[in-house]
Amino acid sequence: MRTVVAAVIVAPGGRVLAAQRAEPAALAGGWEFPGGKVDPGESDEAALVRECREEIGVEVAVGRRVGADWPLAEGYVMRVWLCSLASGEPVAKEHLALRWLGPGEYYDVAWLSADLPIMRAVENLLPED
Ligand SMILES: Nc1nc2c([nH]c(=O)n2[C@H]2C[C@H](O)[C@@H](COP(=O)(O)OP(=O)(O)OP(=O)(O)O)O2)c(=O)[nH]1
């Protein structure tokens, strides 16, 4: 079983960063949390920081975990953490677009099917404004 890590980057005002996948064709256009596969020998947290640096050009501070292992297709599980921005502003290096979703906008994008329950869990963790 391989692990995919993903970062729910939370900014002031309860904004959450969503990223639109560019590939593969089956997932292109769907929205996800920045992240990717953990490399052999790499820790989950190191992979999370690396992927955010590579994909959106920011340094993140890793916070609390969201849920346990979230099932993905094809022998993968996803592990998710709340993160905050330590430095930089996100830019789409590998995605089609990035979008900050404020409270009331969390379901305004077409989340990948695995991500919809994660967004619901995140909503319960974020303080209400
Ligand atoms: N990063 C990320 N992947 C997700 C999410 N939801 C979801 O179903 N996935 C799936 C899509 C992909 O099949 C897999 C992650 O693969 P990836 O393409 O992001 O991994 P990677 O950056 O390491 O890319 P690669 O080196 O394998 O090309 O997990 C999510 O929120 N974030």
The ligand as an SDF file (V2000), in Angstrom:
LIG
                    3D

 32 34  0  0  0  0  0  0  0  0999 V2000
   -2.1230   15.1700   -4.2780 N   0  0  0  0  0  0  0  0  0  0  0  0
   -3.3640   14.7110   -4.1650 C   0  0  0  0  0  0  0  0  0  0  0  0
   -3.7030   13.5610   -4.7860 N   0  0  0  0  0  0  0  0  0  0  0  0
   -4.9690   13.1500   -4.6720 C   0  0  0  0  0  0  0  0  0  0  0  0
   -5.9340   13.8640   -3.9260 C   0  0  0  0  0  0  0  0  0  0  0  0
   -7.1290   13.1910   -4.0110 N   0  0  0  0  0  0  0  0  0  0  0  0
   -6.9250   12.1220   -4.7710 C   0  0  0  0  0  0  0  0  0  0  0  0
   -7.7540   11.2820   -5.1050 O   0  0  0  0  0  0  0  0  0  0  0  0
   -5.6010   12.0710   -5.1770 N   0  0  0  0  0  0  0  0  0  0  0  0
   -5.0150   11.0220   -6.0220 C   0  0  0  0  0  0  0  0  0  0  0  0
   -4.6650   11.5190   -7.3800 C   0  0  0  0  0  0  0  0  0  0  0  0
   -3.4880   10.6610   -7.7850 C   0  0  0  0  0  0  0  0  0  0  0  0
   -3.9780    9.4270   -8.2810 O   0  0  0  0  0  0  0  0  0  0  0  0
   -2.7880   10.3970   -6.4440 C   0  0  0  0  0  0  0  0  0  0  0  0
   -1.6760   11.3740   -6.1580 C   0  0  0  0  0  0  0  0  0  0  0  0
   -0.7950   11.3910   -7.2040 O   0  0  0  0  0  0  0  0  0  0  0  0
    0.0270   12.6850   -7.6110 P   0  0  0  0  0  0  0  0  0  0  0  0
    0.0620   12.7240   -9.0910 O   0  0  0  0  0  0  0  0  0  0  0  0
   -0.4820   13.9180   -6.9020 O   0  0  0  0  0  0  0  0  0  0  0  0
    1.4320   12.3070   -7.0320 O   0  0  0  0  0  0  0  0  0  0  0  0
    2.8500   12.9520   -7.3610 P   0  0  0  0  0  0  0  0  0  0  0  0
    2.7400   14.4590   -7.2330 O   0  0  0  0  0  0  0  0  0  0  0  0
    3.8230   12.2450   -6.4750 O   0  0  0  0  0  0  0  0  0  0  0  0
    3.0520   12.6670   -8.8930 O   0  0  0  0  0  0  0  0  0  0  0  0
    3.8640   11.5690   -9.7120 P   0  0  0  0  0  0  0  0  0  0  0  0
    5.2910   11.7610   -9.3480 O   0  0  0  0  0  0  0  0  0  0  0  0
    3.3390   10.2340   -9.3410 O   0  0  0  0  0  0  0  0  0  0  0  0
    3.5370   11.9520  -11.1370 O   0  0  0  0  0  0  0  0  0  0  0  0
   -3.8030   10.5710   -5.4340 O   0  0  0  0  0  0  0  0  0  0  0  0
   -5.5570   15.0540   -3.2590 C   0  0  0  0  0  0  0  0  0  0  0  0
   -6.3390   15.7390   -2.5850 O   0  0  0  0  0  0  0  0  0  0  0  0
   -4.2690   15.4400   -3.4070 N   0  0  0  0  0  0  0  0  0  0  0  0
  1  2  1  0
  2  3  2  0
  2 32  1  0
  3  4  1  0
  4  5  2  0
  4  9  1  0
  5  6  1  0
  5 30  1  0
  6  7  1  0
  7  8  2  0
  7  9  1  0
  9 10  1  0
 10 11  1  0
 10 29  1  0
 11 12  1  0
 12 13  1  0
 12 14  1  0
 14 15  1  0
 14 29  1  0
 15 16  1  0
 16 17  1  0
 17 18  2  0
 17 19  1  0
 17 20  1  0
 20 21  1  0
 21 22  2  0
 21 23  1  0
 21 24  1  0
 24 25  1  0
 25 26  2  0
 25 27  1  0
 25 28  1  0
 30 31  2  0
 30 32  1  0
M  END
$$$$
